[in-house]
Amino acid sequence: MAAEQSGQGPGKAFAREWPSRFGVWIAPPTLLTTPVAVQREQAARIERLGYASLWTGEPPVVAPVGGREIFAQLAVLLAATDRLVVGSGIANVSTRLPEATHSAAATLAEAYPGRLVLGLGGQGGDRPLTALREYLDVMDRAAERSPIQVRYPRVLAALGPKAHALAADRADGVHPFLQPVEHTEIARRLLGSGGLVIPHQALVLEEDPDTARKSLRALLALGMRNVETPYTKNYRRLGYGDADLVDDRSDRLIDATLAWGDERAVAGRLRDHLDAGADHVLLHPLAPDLPSAVDALERLAPHLAG
């Protein structure tokens, strides 16, 4: 089982079967405040619109804004749809033991074959990649001991070169969050042709620059400002400096990480990720609620067909 959960696992084969190269990412607080009945309706609507996948994340316990338990949430979305692939972007490794993570993922993968991608991340501490590698070791040993042998792709929330090396060695690919197109190109180069690259792309269908940028700045304001994080470190690797990273971040960095404009402009940014080497691009509409987010997805869907 450990070999199947490595970079030689089922990821590429599963992705080739998806009906579209575009999926959806919904913020955990949005789903937390959305009744499950509404989630079911909107997940089915996303599927009807032709998107191939639906992802959400799991904040750490100490996060200022919470979310639902990731595997229970994914089970709701799987049960509400017929073909939609669901993904954890990410299941936080600080939240549960690795044995529990594998058991939960394997149960959903057995119940819904070919419809789960396990994204992992959130490891902290002094040596986060060493700790994450050890976490994967325990997951793989649990998989080897299990009487139920199921396959599911796993991807890592990799940003830097060392994290990509770990993903190439121990996962099926990477799921980078809130990164510009140039990072997608770097991820493809670091992984080679065999690994999945599944970037997240925040977007807003708004043609006024100031209004559009405010939507992402409002989201960023919920986190830590002027604090060095893996994200700021990676932006520096990409050539952004102090002036881009302080306070509300520069227009230059906002425009690199947020797709905004009319439907054609936003669709063009999404296709830029594909041209840079992405296998599958996740659309994250910045909207006040889930139905409004799906409204934006409906507007974009005709521009992404073909």
N, C-alpha and C positions, 0 to 999 in steps of 0.2 A: 504493500500500500504506500510506503514512503516514496517509492519511485514514481508511482502514479500521481503523487501530490507534489512532485518537483516540476521544474521547468519543462519536462518532457511529458507532462500530464495532459488532460483532456481539453485545455483551454482553447487552443486554436480550432480544434475540431468542433467544439460546441459553438464557437463564435461564427464559424462558416455557415452554420445552419440557421442563424438568426435572420429573420426576414428583412431587417433594415440595419444600416450602420449607425443608426441614431437611437439613443435611449433617453431616459429621463432621470434626473436626480432631484429629490425633494428634501428640503431641510428638515431635520428632526423636530424642531419646534413647531413647524407647520403641521406635521402629522400628529404631534402631541396634542394640539388644540383642535384637531379635526375629529369629529365623532367617527367611529369605525364604520357606521352605515354609509357616511359620506365618502370615506376612503374607498369602500367597495365600489360605489358608483363611479368615482373618478378614476380608479385603477382600470375598470372595465372600459371607460371612455378613452383612456390613454391607449389601451390595446386596440380599440376600434380605429383610432387615428393612425395606426400603423407603426408606432414606436415599438422597438423590439425588447426593451428592458425598462425596468423601474427600480431605482436604487434609493436608499436613504442611509443615514449614518447613525452613529451612537456616540454622543458626547461622553467624556469621562465624568465620573461621579462629581468631581469638583467644578464642573463647568458652570458658568453663570446661567445658562439656559439649557434645560434638559431635553430629554426625548424618551421615547418608549423603548422597552427592552427589544433589542434588534431582532432576535429570532422569532419572538412572538409577533412583532410587526411584519416581518417577511412572510410568516405563515398566513396572516390576514390577507396580504396582497396576492399570494399564490392562490389561496382559496377563492378569491374574487375574480380570477382571470383564468383563461383556458390555455394560453400559449406564452404569455409574457414571462420573460426571464427576470428574476429579481436578484438584486445584488446588495451586499452590505458595503457601504462606502463611508465609514468602515465599521466593522465590529471591533470594539475597543478591547485590546488585549489586557488592559489594566482592570477590566470589569469582572472577568471570570477566569477560572483555571483552564489551561489548554485542553484538558480532557473533556471538559464541559463544552468548549467551543467545537471540538470535533464531533462530539456526540450530537449536538444540536444541528450542526451543518449536515451531518450524515443522515439524520432523521428526515430533514426536509428534502435532501437530495434523493433519498429512497422513495419518499412519498410523491415527489414531483421530478421525475428523471429529466435531466438536461435543462432544468429551469433555475438553477441556483449558481451564483458566483459568490464565493466568500472573499470579501475584502478585509484585510487585517491591518491594524496600525494602532497608534496611540501609545506606544511604549516610551516611557520616560526614563529618568535615571542618568547616571554618569556614562553608562555604556549601553545605549538603547539598542543598537544593532546586535550586540552580543546577546542581550537579554531576549530580543526577538528571535534570534536564531535558536536559542535554547527553548523558547516557547514552541517553535515549530518542531523541534526535536521531540518534545513531549507529545505534541499532537500526532506526529507520525507514529510514535510507539503505541499510542492509544488506537490508532487506525489499524496497525498490524495485529493488535490483540483482539480486535472486534470480530465477532462472528459474521457481521454484516459488512461485506466488502462493496462499498459504493464509491463512485468517482464524482468529484466536483472540482471545478477549477478554483484556485485561490490566487489572489493578487494582493500586492502589498502597496501601502501608501508611500511609495518611494519618491524622494526628491533629489537627493545627491547621488554621486557616483557609487559610493559604498553601498547605499541602500539598493541601487539598481543591480549591483553585483550580487547582493543577497537574493533579490527577486529572481535574477537569472538562474541562480543556483538552486533555490528552494521553493519557487512558486511558478505560476503560469504567466506572470506579467505584473504590470503596475497599474495603479489607479491614482494618478496625481490630482490634487485638488487645488483649484484657483491658481492655475499656472498659465502663462502666456503660450502662444503657439510655438515659440522657439524652444520651450521646454519639451514639447511633444517631439520635436525633431531630435533633441538630445536623447530623450528616452528611447526612441527607436534605434538610434545609433548604439547606445549602450547595451540594449537588449539583443540586438541583432534581429534577424527575421523571424525567429521562433517564438518570441514572447508577445503576449497581449499588451497593448498600450491603450488604456481606456481613460482618457482625460475627462475631467469635469469642466464645463463652461458655463459660468454665470452669464445671464442675459436679461435684457429688458427691451421691450418694443417701445422705444421712446426716442424721438428724433432731436429733442432739445438736449444739448450736451450737459448743461448744469443739472437738469432734472434727472437725466440718466445716471450721472456720476453720483448724485446724492443717494440713489437707491443702493448702490454697493457700499458707500461710505456709512450709511445707516446700519448695514449688516456688520461691517468691520467694527463699528463703535461698540458692539456688544462684547467684543473680546478685549484683549490687553493692548493698550496703545504704547508705542515707544519702548517696547520690550523686545529683545532679541529672541527669536524663535526659529525653529527649522525653516519656516516660510521666509522670514526676512533673510536668513543666511542663504537660502537658495536664490532669492531675488538678487542678492549681491553677486552670486556666482554668474547670474545672467546679465550683469552690468548695471544694475540699479544701485544708486548710492544713498547717502544719508538724506539728501533733499527729497528723494522719492519715498522714503520709508517713514518719516516722522509724521506725527499727528494724523491727519486724514489721508495721507499718501498723496503723491503728486498726480496730476491729471494724466501724465505719461504712464504711470504704473496702473492707474485705474483703467485707462483705455486699453492697456495690454491684457488685463485680466477680466474685463467686462465687455461682452458683445452688446452693442446698443445701436439703435437706428431703426429703420423700417425692416420689414420682413426679409427683403433681399439682402440688405447689409448684414443682418444677423446670420442668415443662412450662409452668406459668404465666409464669415468668420468660422462657422462650424465646419465648412468644407476645407478651410485652411488647415484645420487639425488633421483631416483625412490626408490631405496632400503632404503634410509633414510626417506622416507615418502612423497615425492612429488607426486602430482596428475598429473602434466603436467610440462615439462621442456622446457624452451625457449632457443634456440640456437642463439647466437649472434656472427656470424663470423666477425672477425676483418679484414676488406678488404678495398681496396682503393675506391671501388664504388659498387653499388648495383649488377650489373651483376657478378662481381667477388665474392661477398658474396654468391650469389645463386649458383655459380660454386662450392664453398666449401660445400654448403648444398647438392648439387647433389652427390658429392663424399661420403658424410656421409650417405645419405639415405639408401643404401643397408645394412649398418651396424646397422641400427636402426629398421629394419623391424622385425616383430614377437614379 
